[in-house]
Each structure stands twice: as structure tokens, then as C-alpha cells.
Amino acid sequence: MTGFQTFVFVVNMMCVLAAIVVNVWAAYQIRNPIARWTYGTIGFLGIVYAMGYVWVLRTGDVVAWSEFFRGVSPSAWLLVWVWPSASAVLRERRDAVKISRLAERHGANVSSTDGDG
């Protein structure tokens, strides 16, 4: 492995460690069970990646690392890049419906729940 490749792996390792800490912290701080599951799962996936970075830094076998993580990548795309955004939109829609129902129950005039004001 070249010096530059080692540098890139070390930087990635530092970033994944930050991601693990922040996502595990978020999983323990947030009350919403879906968000908690999301952040916990992202933290776990970060641990998998961190183990892979440690392994490649010890062995220098970038090819085996790449072959393994090509199989992990689809779950990373779904869990890290797709699910958090989709679940945030679903939570917001659910919350808007709940707010609208509460407002109607208490006699408030609700004209819009689409976030425009």
C-alpha cells in the first residue's frame, strides 16, 4: 500500500470513528424509536467499516477489503443514505396529521400541514 493510500485509509478511519460516536450518542439521546433504531444501525455499520479499516491497515490487502465491502455497500447505501431521509419525511407527515387532529379537536383552524406556514 502506498503512503497516500495509507493516509486515505487513516482519514476514513477517523471519519468513521466520528460517525460511530455521533450516531451511537444520537441513538441514546433521541426518544423516537424509529430514529433510535436508525442511528444505532448506522453506528453498528460504522463499527463494521472501522473493523475493515483496521484490518486493511494491518494487512495492506486493499483488494480483499474492497471485495468484502462491495457486499456491504448496498446495506450502507440504504441504511445511511436512503432510510434517514425517508424516515424523516414519514415522521414529519405523521406528526403533521397528529397536530392537525389535535388542533381540530380543540377547535383551532388548521389550513395547511405541508410546511408552508
Secondary structure, 3 states (H helix, E strand, C coil): CCHHHHHHHHHHHHHHHHHHHHHHHHHHHCCCHHHHHHHHHHHHHHHHHHHHHHHHHHHCCHHHHHHHHHHHHHHHHHHHHHHHHHHHHHHHHHHHHHHHHHHHHCCCCCCCCCCCC
